[in-house]
Amino acid sequence: MSEPVIPGRTGGLITLGAADALWADLTAGSAVPTASAAFTRSPARAQAGYVLLGGCVVATVKAGGGRWSVPETEVRRAAAELNAVEMDPQDLVRIGPFRDGSKQEHSEGTPLRWRRRIARELQEPDEPERAARGEDGRPYHLAGIDWRRMLVEKTRDRTVRTWWLPRAVVRLLDVAEHTETRWLRAARTRQASATVTEPPTHHRQPRAADGRQTTSPDCLTTPLRPYNGELKGHLYSVLSRKPGTSRKVAGWICAVCRTAPATVLDHCHEHGYVRAPVCHSCNTQERPDHLYSNDIRVAHHYTRLFHTHTADWLRHWHRCPGCRARTTLPLPHLAAWTAHIACRSLRPTHRDPGSSRGRKPCGALRVSWTGSHHAPGSCQFTVAVDLCPSGEHRVLAHVPYREAAERFRTWLAETAPDVAAEAGPDRLDGLPTRFRPVIADTSGEGLALF
């Protein structure tokens, strides 16, 4: 098959306009919608020496006549990586607005800051008002991704707006932000080394094969390292206050999904121990969907936690020595498990003409509790169904905490025997001699834990 002729190609380099057309053509069938002006429209900055496309950095080259160009092979590589991303449009992650939004910026050295960009743009006036004020040049795409076509806005009580993106897109943008941070850090390091080692009058710039000048560094820094329990047994309240902890966390890959860079330090709110560094997406997925302080809506994302990726999540939760010693889960997670697994057979169903099975679960599943794990004898879960179409169902079951914990131990041994074999007080070394109180989560609704 003959290779398509691309206008503006010279010695493997193509102009930014040709790169825009190539990017749009190569990613036309991608599950993640892309922008048509990824190289020429803000926030792309060819003059900075690179353009960010998904999780890839494409170097820019200043060719003859002062025009900026990019290597065609790098554009094709970035498009191939983006086309490989699978996206479930129903698996959404809340991206804002949050209280204490300023604490969410972990990568202060990157211009992308995609959460801040989205928040700033969505809080601006509507398009007609902007046009009347003559404003233009606002960011449209993020790393070549057309995020507007995927954004979902939800309104609660007709007053509070929240914004959501598919989980795959959140992970992709997190990778892009992390990649840009590493690229800029490598560029600064190379520039500083060149300043120290070379005479001021003989600065040498890397050049393309035909002698044209380029401003990009040769490659990225060392890849992310997997997490191997380096923080095992550490208390979050102590570790989070140490200088440089957030930078150290950013050097790991997420301990759960093992695909995205870690950005936050997940910890057990009951015992206060660090579990592992995780990405924003996994941290949000693991967070219980609280209605009130003792009330959880059992949403569809629990299917992944307790069905499709059960062993990974159970192993992650049992990184906390307290949960592992008691062979249980933190109270909110145990409550969600009780409603989603132990009481599954009690949930009514209704006829659904649009379903192949003919029936669908009734209403919205919810679980609440009284008391706490400090007094297990008086703690009890109440599993209920809200929003029943016929108004028939309310409370499905009352389950004592001790009964729920015993059911979980039995289920754990059957579902994840490797995790169960490592649990229990007789299998733990270095178990704290004194019981530790609940560690309050002071992060509010934000995702940042530093």
N, C-alpha and C positions, 0 to 999 in steps of 0.2 A: 504494500500500500504506500503510495507516495505521500510525503509529508506536506501538509497544507502550507501554502505560501503566506507568510505573515508580513504585512506592510511595515516597513521601518526596521526590519531585521538587518543587522550588520555584524558579522563575525560572532554570532551567538547572543548578541545584545539586541533588545527591542526597546522602542520608545515607550514612555509611560502610557500614551494613548493606546498603542498596540497591546501593551500588557493588560490594560483595562478590558479590551475586547477579548483577549485570550482567556483571562480569568473568568469573565462572565460565560464564555463558551464552554470551558472545561468544567465549570461547576453548575451548569444548567440543571443537571439531574440530581444534584446533591440534596440530601434530606435537610441540611441546614441552608436556608436561603442566604444568598450572597449579594453584595452590592455591585453595581455596574461600574462604579468609579472608585475602585478600591485604591488606586495609585495616585489619583489626581484630585480627590476631594478630601477635605478635612475629615478626620484627624490624621490622614496619611501625610508624612513629611519626608519626601524624597531627599530634600537638601540636608537632612540629618544623617544621611548615609544608609538608610534602610527604610523598608516599608513592612509593616506587620500584616501577615495574612494567616488567620487562624493561629495555630501554635508555632508558625514558622516565621523566621526573619529572612526577608529577601533583600539582598544588598543592592544598593543603587550605585551607578557609575556615571561620572560626568564625562560625556563623550564630546566629540568635536562640535564646535558651534555653541558650546555652553548648554547643550541639551542633556537632560538626565535620562538614563536608560537603566534597564535591569536585565540580568541573565535570564534567558527564556527557560533554561532547565530548572532554575529555582522556582519560577512561577508554576511550572508543571508539577514540580515536587510538592509545593504547598497545596495545589489543587487536588492532587492525588490523596494527600493526607486528610483533607477536609471531606472528600467524597467517601472516605472510609468510615466517617463518623455516623453512627446510628442514633436516631432520635425518636423518642416516644413523646408526641405532643401533649399527652395527657399527664405525664410525669413532671409536674411543675415544682419549682422552687421559688419561694418568696425572695425577692431581691430588694424590697424597700416599700415605702420609707420605714426606717427604724429610728428609734430614739438613740441619741448619742452617736449619730452617723459619723462623726469625725473619728471615732475609734475604729472604724472599719478599714481604714487605709493602712494596710501592712506594707505595701510596696511604694513608699514615698518617692523612690527614685525613678519611677516609670511614668511617662506621660499618659499612658492609656487610662488607668484608674476608671475602669468601665462602669463600676457602680456609681461613682460620683458623677460621671458624665450623663448617665441615664437619669439619675435623680435631678440633676440641674436642668436637663432638657424637658423633662415631664412636668417640672414645676414652673416652667415659663408660660407666658400667655399662649393662646391658641394661634394657629397659623394666620388667620385673617388679621389678628392684632399685630403679629410680627411683621406681616407684609406692609401694614399701614405705617409702622414705625421704621420701615426701610431696613430691617435687620436681615442679614444674610451670612453665609459662610459658617453656619452652625454645624457641629458634628452630625453626620447622618449614619455612617457605618461605624462598626467597631471591629478592627482587625479584618476588614473585608467582609464582615457578616452584617446582613440587614436585620438587625435585632427588632426593628419596629414590626416586621411581619410576623414575629413570634410572640411579642409581648401580650400578656393577658392582664387586664385590669379588673380587679374585684372591688366591690363597694360594700361596706358593712354599715348597716343602719343609715344608708344614704348620706353618710358624712365622711367616713374614713375610707380613703382609697389605698389599695395595696397593689403592687406590681409583681408579676410572676413571669419567669422564663422557663423553658424546658430544661431539665437537669443536665442533659448532654451539652446544651449551649452554655450553661453556667460553668461547667467543667472546662469547656473549650476556651472560654474567655479568661478563666483563671489561669490556664496554661499559657495563653497569649501574654497576659500581664507578667507572669513569672519569667517567660522567655525574654520579653523585652527588658526586664530588670537585669537579667544575667548578661544580655548582649551589651547594654550600656555600661555595666560594671566592667566587662572585659575590654570595651573600647577605652574606658578611662584608665584602666591598668596599663594597656599598651601605650597609650599616649604618655602616661607618666614615665614608663620605662624608656620610651624613645627620648624624652626630654633629658633624662639623667645620663643615658649612655651615649647619646650622639651630640656632636658639636652643634651649637645653635644655628650655624650657617649651612648645615648640611642635613636638613630634615628630609627624610625619604618617605614617600607615600607609597603604599602598595599599588601596583598598576595591573591593568588587564593585559590579556595576551597580546593585544595590538598596541600597547603603550599608553592607553588612555588611563586616566587617574581615577582611583576609587577611594572612597572614604570609609569603607566597611572593614571591621576586623576579620581575621581569617576564619575564626570559628568561635563557638560558644565555650564557656568554661566547663569544668568537670560536671558530668551529668548527676542528677539527683541520686542519693543513696537510699537503699531500702531501710526501713526501721526494723531493728533487731532487738528491741527491748532495752535500749540504752537508758530509758527513763523509768524503768520498772521500780516500783516501790516509792517513788518520789511523791511528796505532797504538792498539790497544785498551788496551795496558798503560799508555799515557800518558793517553788520554782518560778512561778509567774512574776515574782518580784525581782528576780535576778537580772542584771543588765545583760543584754545580748541574747536573751532566751528566744525572742521572736525571730531573730536572724538565724539562730541555730535550728529552729523548727522549719524555716523556709528551705533548709538544705536537704530535708527528707522528702521522699515521695509518700503520698497518703497511705497509711497503714491498712486501710480498709479496701478501697477500690484498686490501689496500686497502679493507678494511671495518671492522676493529677498531682501537682505539687502540693505539699502540706502547707496550710496557712494558719491553722489554729491548733491549740493543744486541748484535746478532749479530756475531760476528767469526770469522775463519779461524784455527783452532787451529794450523795449520802455519806460516803466515807472520805471524800476529799482527795483520793489518789488519782494521779495521772494515768490515763489509759494509753494514749498514743497520739502522735501528730496526725491530723486528718485534714482533708480539703474542705472548703466551704460547703460543697454539695453533700458530702457524707455527714458533716456536722449537722446540717439542716435536716437531712433525712432521719438521723438518729434522734433528733430532738422530739419529745412527745408533743402532740398537738393539743395543748392545754386550752380548755375553755375557761376554766377558773383554776385556782390553786390546787384543787383536789378533784378535777374533772377533766377527762380526756375524750376527745372525739376520735374514734378508731377509724382512721381514714385508710384509703387504698394503699398508701405506701407501707403499711404494716405487712402487706403480702410479701414484699421483698425482705423485710426484716425477719419474718417467721416462716417463709416458704422457700423462695427461690435462692436466697443468699443466707440461709439460716446459720450454717456453720461459721461463716466469716464474722457475722455480727455477734454470735454467742462467744466466740473466741475473743472478739474485741471487748465486749462487756466484762468478761472474766479476766481481763488484764488488771482490773481493780482487785487487790488482795482481799478486801472486805467482801465483795460479791462472790469471789471464788471460794473463800472459806465457808460461806454460808450456803453455797450452791444455790444461789438465787439471782434475781435481777433487782436493780433499783425499783423502788415502789411504783413509780409511774409506768415503767416498762413491764413490770410483773402484772399490773392492772390491765394494760393493753393486751398482754399475752393471754390473760384469763378470759377477756371478752372475745378475742379474735380466735383463739385455739380451743380453750377448755369449754367455752359456751357456744361453739360454732353450731352444734346440732340444735340448739334452742332457738336460733334466730329464724323467725317465720319468713316465708317467701310468698310472692304474689305472681299471678300470671303476667307474662310479658309477651305480647304477640310479636314483638320485634326481635326476640331472642330465639336462637335455634333450640335451646332447651325448654323454652316455653315459660320459665319462671325466673324471677330475680329476687335477691335478698330484699327484705322489707326495710324501708326508711334508712335512718342513719344510726349506726351503732355507737353507743356511748357508755363509758364506765366511770364511776366516781367511787370515792372511798371515804371512810370515817376513820379517825385515829391515824396512827403512823406505825412504821416498822419498829419504833422504840418500844411499843407496847403491842406485840403481835396478837396477844389474847383478845384485845378489844378492837383490832383493826378488821374492817370488813369491806369487800368490794360489792358494788351494786351495778349490775349490767342491765342496760335499758335500751330500748329502741325509740328514737324520736322521729318525727315527721312521717309517721305511718300514713299511707294514702287513705286508708279507711278509718284511721283513728282508733284501731283496736288494741294496739300493743304499747305497753309502757315498760314495766320492770320485767326482765326475763329471769334473773337469778340474783340471790344474795350468797356470796362466797366468802367465808372467813379467810383471813390472810394465811393462817397456817395450812389450811386445806389447799389454797392456791399454790403455796410454796411447795407442798408435797407433790401436787400434780405436776408442777414444773420440773421437779427433780426426776420424776419418772419419765416425763416426755424428753428431757435433756439426755438421759441415758439411752433412749431409743433413737433419738434424732441425731445427736452429735456425741457418740460414745467417747471420742478422743478428748473432747472438752470436758465431759463428765468425769473421765478418769483422772483429770488433773484438779478436780474440785474437792472441797471438803477440808476441814481443819487438820486432818491427819496427813494430808498431802501437801501442806504448805510449810515452807521454811520462812523464818523471819516474820511470822504473823505478829502484829502489834499486840502487846500484852493488855493494853487498855482500850476500851471501845472508844472510837472517835465520834464526835457529834456530827450532825449534818452540816455541810459547808454550803452556806447560802450562795446562790448564783447572783452576782451583782452586775451582770452584763446587760440587764434589761432585755429588750427584744432584739438587740443587736447580735450579730454573729461573732464579733471580735471578742476574744477572751484575754487580751493583753491590755 
